[in-house]
Amino acid sequence: KQEVTQIPAALSVPEGENLVLNCSFTDSAIYNLQWFRQDPGKGLTSLLLIQSSQREQTSGRLNASLDKSSGRSTLYIAASQPGDSATYLCAVHDGSSNTGKLIFGQGTTLQVKP
Amino acid sequence: GAVVSQHPSRVICKSGTSVKIECRSLDFQATTMFWYRQFPKQSLMLMATSNEGSKATYEQGVEKDKFLINHASLTLSTLTVTSAHPEDSSFYICSASPITDTQYFGPGTRLTVL
């Protein structure tokens, strides 16, 4: 059974700092991995999607990497801003079925202090 | 593009009543829709997967008679929480998928059962 873990659960950094969020998964047979952002009481915003054949994806100040063999992904945020404060969720597309199921980690709640 | 709406955004109801939540894909046809619930400070847990015109597939531990899902068209799925109780209070989020490896998430519905 696929399990997704995110470390740390919470992170507080001063504005301008670069930071890394970690995601690990137990079964390397995945179709893809996705990083989402969730603001309090809101739905999910997709940030980056990495296909199983890819090693990284970049969008602006965000860079996500994928090491399928070790079951790890990282989300790198450069030059953090207070507006980046949110919960970041990692999800893997379950490779054991073709139903498109996503399995989520518990999330990392990020606070960027001005 | 790829906008998913949910209605209502918030609902408060008395214990024992039923509540219906709608999920609509506004600018695409969704062959599959997913329903998740999220407890405070926890991650999203998949409740069920529904395909248009067929019965929903429920995850283990989810009562199908309590959480009725109807996917009547390619743009609309509904979740009805029957005989709601305070423990059903949660944040319910739907997602819609035009193809199997992409999900677009709705903004969520906050259900409070008194």
Interface residues (C-beta under 8 A of the other chain):
Chain A: Y31 N32 F36 G41 K42 G43 L44 T45 S46 L49 L89 A91 H93 N98 T99 G100 K101 L102 I103 F104 G105 Q106 G107
Chain B: Q6 T32 F34 Q42 S43 L44 M45 L46 T49 T57 F91 I93 S95 S97 T100 D101 T102 Q103 Y104 F105 G106 P107 G108 R110
